[in-house]
Amino acid sequence: MKKHRLALILTTAVILLSFLLAGCAAGGGGIPPEQYQQVSSQLQEAQAKIGQLQKDAGDMQAQKQAAEAAFKEAQAQVAQLQGQVGGLKEQFELTGSTPAETAEKIVRYYHETHIYSEYDLFVCSDMASEVWNMLKAQGINALVAIGDVDAPVTDIVLCNHAWVLAEVTPGQHLALETTAGYAVPQSQNVLYYRGWYFNSPKDLKRHNDLVREYNVRIAIHNEIVAKDKEVVAEYNQATNQTTADKLKAVHDKLVELIQAQEAELNKIHAEIDGLATPL
């Protein structure tokens, strides 16, 4: 700003000086050659200074833009480094002296950093899948398991819970309760080592989609069965043959729908069975 003000002052001086010289010439009095040369020299110096100041101002603007670009780049590098440091810190903090210790640290860390208001099979499945991924990132093989940790189940569609089995030694697994953030040894609850397992969350996701469809069809099937019972009861109490024939026709149609739903349910159940492996 000071350089711009100086340039303005010098420009004004040059203009005034030009008018002065022009006025002297117009008056006819003239000035001594030495004075004229001196003033002319001063004019050239002033013009040169103006040019230099303009160049300096342009250079300063370019430097400012370059500095702003360098600052933004530095900010991006800092953010990237902070992310890398955070990732390394997390990895360091989650690494134990043994695979079992690492697995326990991971499930505890996951529980401390995630909040869920309620749990069902589908929420537990998401949590188990995320812990499975964290274990794989640490080089620990794992399985996603489903079942019932309160009572044994023999039908896969009755499973109501999901958890993770971390392979802490070759062929030996440790159950991880992802909803509570702790490990469950077999001696503590054997049901964590019963049920079914999936090799990856992808198969578990497909399983959950099929279970949702299966449950919807079960509800539809049960509604049709209940309606058919009502029709049969009306048929048994009918005193008019025409009414009885109409009810019989409705009953036959409902039976057809029930059989179609049961066929579809058997098909879905077979696909569900094929996705998982019994523990």
Summary of the structure (lengths in Angstrom):
residues: 279
radius of gyration: 42.8
end to end distance: 79.3
largest distance: 143.3
contacts: 768
relative contact order: 0.07
helix: 71%
strand: 10%
